[in-house]
């Protein structure tokens, strides 16, 4: 059997169990090294962002490897970068189970995990070990920063996250856009987000080797609110880029799956169009700042769509549940073919092409 057939059989087997158990088993399988190394990607996909070299623009979004348990195998199996987390300052269990639901007819997932996390200390220890011992030196790792439920001082929580992970990460993400922590999305209001970003930026400093500081946006913000927020934060110089976008509370009328009415954030194919529209909005409002595009990326064509809209890097997660980890290398291969067909010698040349 080919590795592709074996991967599909494994995906089908995992779907026979509940989603959270399947996710835990997938992490264990990656740790066991069951996948062969990904082949070297085409040279046309190499790109440089924030002073760091990416072999290709396709990475794994936060939420898959929450506690930094599978960074090396994910990078080995085809991801150019992995974003771990969200990581909260203190350990917390998250919301009661069940809290994640497959929507197979829609190629989507609803989750209400609620920032379940091993906490700063445990995750930082794993990252230090990864940096010290991993033989996979080419991939890059970011950390998605969250806060504990009931945190009275959000700015301090995010500042502490920067302090814990700045020596270890290639980029850090301020996540105030998850829909599953009470009050978190309120922090996207300009006044609160400026306070948080200023605290994080002050802690980070301006040394040349520092990680990039990103902000992750909700797809549920109104277009004019996105434009105003992004323009203000950009003018103040408080971020190095944006992740667009997080999960959505919206429930499109097109959803067919039985779990469609479950509470939580919807991700996957139904989010693709809205997330790509937001990439375009943020690209214009930020005057072309680096954007990581996420939401409904399940193919090279979906990745290319977001790149043309303005994304320099791409993240996927939900599609891995339905297509398996070989998806990462397939997206990269398909993207290289599309770039060649459209006459782009390098992926960077296609970024923002729709705005030309």
C-alpha positions as CSV (number, residue, x, y, z in Angstrom):
1,X,0.0,0.0,0.0
2,X,1.1,3.6,-0.7
3,X,1.5,6.0,2.1
4,X,-1.4,8.0,0.8
5,X,-3.8,5.0,1.0
6,X,-2.5,4.2,4.5
7,X,-3.1,7.8,5.5
8,X,-6.7,7.7,4.3
9,X,-7.4,4.4,6.1
10,X,-6.0,6.0,9.3
11,X,-8.2,9.0,8.8
12,X,-11.3,6.8,8.4
13,X,-10.4,4.8,11.4
14,X,-10.0,7.9,13.6
15,X,-13.4,9.1,12.5
16,X,-15.0,6.0,14.1
17,X,-14.2,7.5,17.5
18,X,-15.3,10.8,19.1
19,X,-13.5,13.9,17.7
20,X,-11.5,14.8,20.8
21,X,-10.2,11.2,21.3
22,X,-9.4,11.1,17.6
23,X,-7.4,14.3,17.9
24,X,-5.4,12.9,20.9
25,X,-4.7,9.7,19.0
26,X,-3.5,11.7,16.0
27,X,-1.0,13.6,18.2
28,X,0.2,10.2,19.6
29,X,0.6,8.8,16.0
30,X,2.7,11.8,15.0
31,X,4.9,11.4,18.0
32,X,5.4,7.8,17.1
33,X,6.9,8.9,13.7
34,X,4.5,6.9,11.6
35,X,4.8,9.3,8.6
36,X,7.8,9.4,6.3
37,X,9.6,12.8,5.8
38,X,8.1,15.1,3.3
39,X,10.0,15.6,0.1
40,X,11.8,19.0,-0.4
41,X,9.2,21.5,-1.8
42,X,9.8,23.3,-5.1
43,X,12.1,26.3,-4.9
44,X,9.3,28.6,-6.1
45,X,7.6,28.2,-2.8
46,X,10.4,29.5,-0.6
47,X,9.6,32.8,1.0
48,X,11.0,35.2,3.5
49,X,8.8,36.8,6.2
50,X,9.9,38.7,9.3
51,X,13.5,38.0,8.5
52,X,12.9,34.3,8.6
53,X,13.1,31.8,5.7
54,X,10.1,29.6,5.1
55,X,10.6,26.5,2.8
56,X,7.0,27.1,1.6
57,X,4.0,29.1,2.9
58,X,1.9,26.3,4.3
59,X,1.7,25.8,8.1
60,X,-0.6,24.3,10.8
61,X,-2.9,26.6,12.7
62,X,-3.1,27.0,16.4
63,X,-5.5,24.5,18.0
64,X,-4.0,21.3,16.6
65,X,-0.9,21.1,18.7
66,X,-2.1,23.0,21.7
67,X,0.5,22.0,24.2
68,X,3.6,21.7,21.9
69,X,3.6,17.9,21.8
70,X,4.1,17.3,18.1
71,X,6.1,20.2,16.6
72,X,8.9,18.1,15.2
73,X,6.8,15.4,13.5
74,X,4.5,18.0,12.0
75,X,7.4,19.9,10.5
76,X,8.9,16.6,9.4
77,X,5.7,15.6,7.7
78,X,5.3,18.6,5.5
79,X,4.5,21.8,7.5
80,X,6.7,24.8,6.9
81,X,5.7,26.2,10.3
82,X,3.5,25.2,13.3
83,X,1.6,27.6,15.6
84,X,1.1,26.0,19.0
85,X,-1.5,26.9,21.6
86,X,-3.5,28.8,22.5
87,X,-1.4,28.8,25.7
88,X,-2.7,30.3,28.9
89,X,-0.5,31.5,31.8
90,X,-1.9,28.9,34.3
91,X,-3.0,25.4,33.3
92,X,-6.8,25.1,32.8
93,X,-9.1,22.3,31.7
94,X,-11.2,24.3,29.3
95,X,-15.0,23.7,28.8
96,X,-16.8,20.5,29.7
97,X,-16.9,17.6,27.2
98,X,-18.1,17.0,24.6
99,X,-16.7,20.2,23.1
100,X,-15.8,19.4,19.5
101,X,-18.1,18.2,16.8
102,X,-17.6,17.1,13.2
103,X,-19.8,18.4,10.4
104,X,-18.7,15.9,7.7
105,X,-21.3,16.9,5.1
106,X,-19.9,20.5,5.3
107,X,-16.2,19.6,5.7
108,X,-16.3,21.6,8.9
109,X,-15.9,21.4,12.7
110,X,-17.5,23.2,15.6
111,X,-15.4,23.5,18.8
112,X,-15.9,25.1,22.2
113,X,-12.7,23.9,23.8
114,X,-12.4,27.1,25.9
115,X,-8.6,27.5,25.9
116,X,-7.7,24.1,27.5
117,X,-4.0,24.4,28.1
118,X,-1.1,22.9,30.0
119,X,0.0,26.5,30.8
120,X,3.1,28.6,30.2
121,X,5.6,26.6,32.3
122,X,4.9,23.2,30.8
123,X,4.6,24.4,27.2
124,X,7.8,26.5,27.5
125,X,9.7,23.5,28.9
126,X,8.7,21.4,25.8
127,X,9.7,24.2,23.5
128,X,13.1,24.5,25.1
129,X,13.6,20.8,24.7
130,X,12.5,21.1,21.0
131,X,15.0,23.9,20.4
132,X,17.8,22.0,22.1
133,X,17.3,18.5,20.7
134,X,15.2,18.6,17.5
135,X,17.1,17.6,14.3
136,X,14.4,19.4,12.2
137,X,16.1,22.8,12.0
138,X,14.3,24.1,8.9
139,X,10.7,24.6,10.2
140,X,9.5,27.5,12.3
141,X,7.3,27.6,15.4
142,X,4.9,30.3,16.6
143,X,3.0,30.5,19.9
144,X,-0.6,31.6,20.1
145,X,-1.1,33.4,23.4
146,X,-4.4,33.3,25.4
147,X,-5.5,34.2,28.8
148,X,-7.2,32.3,31.7
149,X,-10.9,32.4,32.2
150,X,-11.8,35.2,34.6
151,X,-8.4,37.0,34.1
152,X,-8.8,40.5,35.7
153,X,-5.9,42.0,33.9
154,X,-5.7,40.8,30.2
155,X,-2.7,43.1,29.3
156,X,-0.6,41.5,32.0
157,X,-1.6,38.0,30.9
158,X,-0.5,38.7,27.3
159,X,2.7,40.5,28.5
160,X,3.5,37.4,30.6
161,X,3.0,35.2,27.5
162,X,5.5,37.3,25.6
163,X,8.0,37.1,28.4
164,X,7.7,33.3,28.6
165,X,7.9,32.6,24.8
166,X,9.9,35.4,23.2
167,X,13.2,33.5,23.6
168,X,11.7,30.4,22.0
169,X,9.3,31.4,19.2
170,X,9.6,32.7,15.7
171,X,6.3,34.6,16.1
172,X,3.8,35.3,18.8
173,X,0.1,35.8,18.3
174,X,-2.2,37.9,20.5
175,X,-5.4,35.8,20.4
176,X,-8.4,37.9,21.6
177,X,-10.7,36.4,18.9
178,X,-11.7,32.9,20.1
179,X,-15.4,32.7,20.7
180,X,-15.1,30.2,23.5
181,X,-13.7,32.2,26.4
182,X,-16.3,34.6,28.0
183,X,-15.4,38.2,27.4
184,X,-12.4,37.5,25.2
185,X,-13.8,39.0,22.0
186,X,-14.7,42.2,23.9
187,X,-10.9,42.8,23.9
188,X,-11.0,43.4,20.2
189,X,-12.4,46.8,20.9
190,X,-9.8,49.4,20.0
191,X,-9.2,50.7,23.5
192,X,-8.6,47.3,25.0
193,X,-6.6,45.9,22.1
194,X,-4.2,48.9,22.0
195,X,-3.6,48.4,25.7
196,X,-2.8,44.7,25.3
197,X,-0.6,45.2,22.2
198,X,1.3,48.0,23.8
199,X,2.1,45.8,26.8
200,X,3.2,43.0,24.6
201,X,5.3,45.2,22.4
202,X,7.0,46.8,25.4
203,X,7.9,43.4,26.8
204,X,9.1,42.2,23.4
205,X,11.5,45.1,22.8
206,X,13.0,46.0,19.5
207,X,16.1,43.7,19.3
208,X,16.7,42.5,15.7
209,X,16.3,38.8,16.6
210,X,12.9,39.1,18.4
211,X,9.9,37.2,17.2
212,X,7.2,38.9,15.2
213,X,4.1,40.0,17.1
214,X,0.8,39.2,15.3
215,X,-2.8,39.8,16.1
216,X,-5.5,37.2,15.3
217,X,-8.8,38.6,14.1
218,X,-12.4,37.3,14.3
219,X,-14.3,36.8,11.1
220,X,-17.4,38.0,12.9
221,X,-16.2,41.6,13.1
222,X,-18.0,44.0,10.7
223,X,-16.0,45.1,7.7
224,X,-15.8,48.7,8.8
225,X,-14.7,47.7,12.3
226,X,-11.9,45.6,10.8
227,X,-10.7,48.4,8.6
228,X,-10.7,50.9,11.4
229,X,-9.1,48.6,13.9
230,X,-6.4,47.4,11.5
231,X,-5.6,50.9,10.3
232,X,-5.2,52.3,13.9
233,X,-3.1,49.4,15.2
234,X,-0.9,49.7,12.0
235,X,-0.5,53.4,12.4
236,X,0.6,52.9,16.0
237,X,3.2,50.3,15.0
238,X,1.9,47.8,17.5
239,X,2.0,44.7,15.3
240,X,4.1,43.0,12.7
241,X,1.2,41.4,11.0
242,X,-2.2,39.7,11.2
243,X,-3.7,36.2,11.3
244,X,-7.0,36.2,9.4
245,X,-9.1,34.6,10.7
246,X,-10.3,32.7,13.8
247,X,-13.5,30.5,14.0
248,X,-16.9,32.0,13.5
249,X,-20.2,32.0,15.5
250,X,-22.1,32.4,12.3
251,X,-24.1,29.4,11.0
252,X,-24.5,29.7,7.2
253,X,-27.9,28.5,5.9
254,X,-26.0,26.0,3.7
255,X,-24.9,23.8,6.6
256,X,-26.3,20.3,6.3
257,X,-24.7,18.3,9.2
258,X,-26.6,17.3,12.3
259,X,-24.2,19.1,14.6
260,X,-24.6,22.4,12.9
261,X,-26.6,23.9,15.8
262,X,-23.9,23.1,18.5
263,X,-22.5,26.1,20.3
264,X,-18.9,27.1,19.6
265,X,-16.7,28.3,16.8
266,X,-17.3,27.0,13.3
267,X,-14.2,26.3,11.1
268,X,-13.5,24.6,7.8
269,X,-14.9,25.0,4.3
270,X,-17.9,27.2,5.2
271,X,-15.5,29.9,6.5
272,X,-13.4,30.1,3.3
273,X,-15.2,32.9,1.5
274,X,-15.5,35.2,4.6
275,X,-11.9,34.6,5.6
276,X,-10.6,35.4,2.2
277,X,-12.7,38.6,2.0
278,X,-11.2,39.6,5.4
279,X,-7.7,39.0,4.0
280,X,-8.4,41.5,1.3
281,X,-9.8,44.1,3.7
282,X,-6.8,43.7,6.1
283,X,-4.3,43.9,3.3
284,X,-5.7,47.2,2.2
285,X,-6.2,48.6,5.7
286,X,-2.7,47.7,6.8
287,X,-1.0,48.9,3.6
288,X,0.2,45.4,2.7
289,X,1.4,44.2,6.1
290,X,2.2,40.5,6.4
291,X,-1.0,38.4,6.7
292,X,-1.3,34.7,7.6
293,X,-4.4,33.5,5.9
294,X,-6.6,30.8,7.6
295,X,-10.1,29.5,7.1
296,X,-11.2,26.8,4.7
297,X,-7.8,26.0,3.3
298,X,-8.1,22.5,1.9
299,X,-6.2,22.6,-1.4
300,X,-3.6,24.5,-3.4
301,X,-6.4,26.5,-5.0
302,X,-7.8,27.6,-1.7
303,X,-4.3,28.6,-0.6
304,X,-3.6,30.5,-3.8
305,X,-6.9,32.4,-3.4
306,X,-5.8,33.8,-0.1
307,X,-2.3,34.5,-1.4
308,X,-3.7,36.6,-4.3
309,X,-5.9,38.4,-1.7
310,X,-2.8,39.4,0.3
311,X,-1.7,36.5,2.5
312,X,2.1,35.8,2.7
313,X,1.6,32.6,4.7
314,X,-1.2,30.1,4.9
315,X,-2.6,27.9,7.8
316,X,-4.8,24.9,7.7
317,X,-6.3,22.7,10.5
318,X,-9.9,21.5,9.9
319,X,-9.1,20.0,6.5
320,X,-6.4,17.8,8.2
321,X,-9.2,16.1,10.1
322,X,-10.9,15.0,6.9
323,X,-7.8,14.6,4.6
324,X,-5.0,13.6,7.0
325,X,-1.5,15.0,7.4
326,X,-0.4,14.3,3.9
327,X,-2.6,17.3,3.0
328,X,0.2,19.6,3.9
329,X,2.5,18.3,1.1
330,X,-0.4,18.1,-1.3
331,X,-1.3,21.7,-0.8
332,X,2.3,22.8,-1.4
333,X,2.6,20.7,-4.6
334,X,-0.7,22.0,-6.0
335,X,0.2,25.5,-5.2
336,X,3.6,25.2,-7.0
337,X,1.7,23.9,-10.1
338,X,-0.8,26.8,-10.0
339,X,2.0,29.4,-9.7
340,X,3.8,28.0,-12.7
341,X,0.6,27.9,-14.7
342,X,-0.1,31.5,-13.9
343,X,3.5,32.7,-14.7
344,X,4.7,33.4,-11.1
345,X,8.3,32.4,-10.6
346,X,8.0,32.8,-6.8
347,X,5.1,32.6,-4.4
348,X,6.0,36.1,-3.1
349,X,5.2,37.5,-6.5
350,X,1.6,36.4,-6.3
351,X,1.0,38.0,-2.9
352,X,-1.7,40.6,-3.3
353,X,-2.0,40.1,-7.0
354,X,-5.7,40.7,-6.9
355,X,-5.0,44.3,-5.8
356,X,-2.8,45.2,-8.7
